[in-house]
Amino acid sequence: MSTIGRVSRRARPLTPRAVRMRNACVCHAAARLGLAAPGDEDLRALADDASLRDAVEWWKARAPGAVAESRSPSGRRLVLKTGLITAVTLLGLAFSYGRAQ
């Protein structure tokens, strides 16, 4: 297998448009995680070749005074959803069985 033409993404800095998009995504991720939004100075401190994942992790560690909470669905919600689906299915089967006879 030839390695000609393969260049590591880390070898080149991001284009100015890609940096703007990455920074906008970092701000959006901060809002979703309950963190303060990074300022322009904070975002300028990022290296031009930093990936989005690296940038978000960097901001999680650096964000002032906030601890991010995970947004995993609660077990109770899953149980309620499963119970509702089961109840609707059983009612549908019961009504269709009554009509068949």
C-alpha positions as CSV (number, residue, x, y, z in Angstrom):
1,M,0.0,0.0,0.0
2,S,1.4,3.3,-1.0
3,T,1.8,6.2,1.4
4,I,2.3,8.8,-1.3
5,G,-0.2,11.6,-1.0
6,R,-1.1,10.8,2.6
7,V,-0.5,13.8,4.8
8,S,-1.3,13.9,8.5
9,R,-4.0,16.4,9.3
10,R,-1.9,17.5,12.2
11,A,1.0,18.5,9.9
12,R,-0.9,21.5,8.4
13,P,-2.6,24.3,10.2
14,L,-6.4,24.8,9.7
15,T,-7.6,27.3,7.2
16,P,-9.0,30.5,8.6
17,R,-12.5,29.4,7.7
18,A,-11.9,26.0,9.5
19,V,-10.6,27.9,12.5
20,R,-13.8,30.0,12.6
21,M,-16.0,26.9,12.3
22,R,-14.0,25.1,15.0
23,N,-14.3,28.1,17.3
24,A,-18.1,28.4,16.7
25,C,-18.4,24.7,17.5
26,V,-16.4,25.1,20.7
27,C,-18.8,27.9,21.8
28,H,-21.8,25.7,20.9
29,A,-20.4,22.7,22.8
30,A,-19.7,24.9,25.8
31,A,-23.3,26.0,25.9
32,R,-24.5,22.4,25.6
33,L,-22.2,21.3,28.4
34,G,-23.3,24.1,30.7
35,L,-19.9,25.9,30.6
36,A,-19.2,29.6,30.1
37,A,-18.6,30.5,26.5
38,P,-15.0,31.1,25.6
39,G,-14.0,34.6,24.7
40,D,-12.2,35.7,21.6
41,E,-8.9,35.9,23.5
42,D,-9.4,32.4,24.8
43,L,-10.0,31.1,21.3
44,R,-7.0,32.9,19.9
45,A,-4.9,31.0,22.4
46,L,-5.7,27.8,20.6
47,A,-3.1,26.5,18.1
48,D,-4.2,26.7,14.5
49,D,-3.8,22.9,14.1
50,A,-5.9,22.0,17.2
51,S,-8.8,19.7,16.4
52,L,-12.3,20.3,17.6
53,R,-12.1,17.5,20.1
54,D,-8.8,18.9,21.5
55,A,-10.3,22.4,21.6
56,V,-13.4,21.3,23.6
57,E,-11.3,19.2,26.0
58,W,-9.0,22.2,26.5
59,W,-12.0,24.5,27.2
60,K,-13.6,22.0,29.6
61,A,-10.4,22.1,31.7
62,R,-10.0,25.8,31.4
63,A,-13.6,27.1,31.7
64,P,-14.1,29.3,34.8
65,G,-16.0,27.9,37.7
66,A,-18.3,25.3,36.0
67,V,-18.3,21.6,36.1
68,A,-19.8,19.9,33.1
69,E,-22.5,17.4,33.6
70,S,-23.1,14.5,31.3
71,R,-26.3,14.5,29.5
72,S,-27.1,10.8,29.5
73,P,-30.7,9.7,29.5
74,S,-31.9,8.8,32.9
75,G,-32.9,5.2,33.7
76,R,-36.3,6.2,34.8
77,R,-37.1,7.9,31.5
78,L,-36.1,4.7,29.7
79,V,-38.3,2.6,31.9
80,L,-41.3,4.9,31.3
81,K,-40.8,4.9,27.6
82,T,-40.5,1.1,27.4
83,G,-43.6,0.7,29.6
84,L,-45.6,3.0,27.4
85,I,-44.6,1.2,24.2
86,T,-45.4,-2.2,25.8
87,A,-48.8,-0.9,27.0
88,V,-49.7,0.5,23.6
89,T,-48.6,-2.7,21.9
90,L,-50.7,-4.9,24.2
91,L,-53.8,-2.7,23.9
92,G,-53.4,-2.9,20.1
93,L,-53.2,-6.7,20.2
94,A,-56.1,-6.9,22.6
95,F,-58.4,-4.8,20.4
96,S,-57.3,-6.6,17.2
97,Y,-57.9,-10.0,18.8
98,G,-61.4,-9.0,19.9
99,R,-62.4,-8.0,16.4
100,A,-61.1,-11.2,14.9
101,Q,-63.5,-13.3,16.9
